[in-house]
Amino acid sequence: MSSIEELKAKLDKVIVMILVIKLFSYLVEIKTENIIELLYMAIIVLLVSVSLWLEHAKNNGLD
């Protein structure tokens, strides 16, 4: 793998982690008013976790 491709892969990981941190900081500030909003927040966390796991599996050849 060329050094430019490695740099792109590392930059992608950094961008994804920044987005995840921003999302979680946003979720911490939200005041839920009913159970549906809490369920939506749980679904968001689940989807982000699954997407990070799939990216990790793809990069490590686990699939």
Secondary structure, 3 states (H helix, E strand, C coil): CCHHHHHHHHHHHHHHHHHHHHHHHHHHHCCCCCHHHHHHHHHHHHHHHHHHHHHHHHHHCCC
